[in-house]
Amino acid sequence: MTDKIGIDSYREGHKYDFGGGGGVSGEDGFIKEQERLLPIANVGRIMKQILPPNAKVSKEAKETMQECVSEFISFVTGEASDKCHREKRKTVNGDDICWALATLGFDNYAEQLKRYLQRYREQEGERANQHSAGNVPEGKEETSSYRGELHSSLSLGRFERCKSIW
C-alpha cells in the first residue's frame, strides 16, 4: 500500500502516517514538498564546501541533491525507527542510526558515525563534569570540531566511492 505521496507506507507491519496531522500537511492532507525535503540553501552550502571556491552549482544540481539526501535520510531513519518499534522504544538514538547504516550496507558511514558519536559523548561528558565543577566561565563554552572532521571524512569517502565507480 502506498500513502498520499507515493511512499510505501508499510514496512515490516508498521504503518507510517505521512498524510495529515500535526500541522505538517497542507489543507488537502498532502505533505508539502518543501516540508519533506531539507532546505535547499543548506544543501547548496554543503555542496559548495567540498568544491573549489570558483565552482558554481546549478539550481538543478542543488534540487537533485536535495531530493537524494532527503530520501537517504528518510531511508536510514525509517530503518532505525523500525528497529525501535520492534524493541518497543519511542526514541531513535545515534546507536540506532549507526545500526541502520550498517544494516543497509553503508558500513563505511556507520564506522565513521560510531567514532564521531563516541567522541561526541566523551566531550559531552567532559563538558558536564566541567559545568558541575564550575570550571567553565559563563558564555565561554568550548565548541566541537568533530562535526567538521566527520563531514570531511564522509565527503572524502563519497569522493573515493564515486571515483571507483567512474
Disulfide bonds with the S-S distance in Angstrom:
none
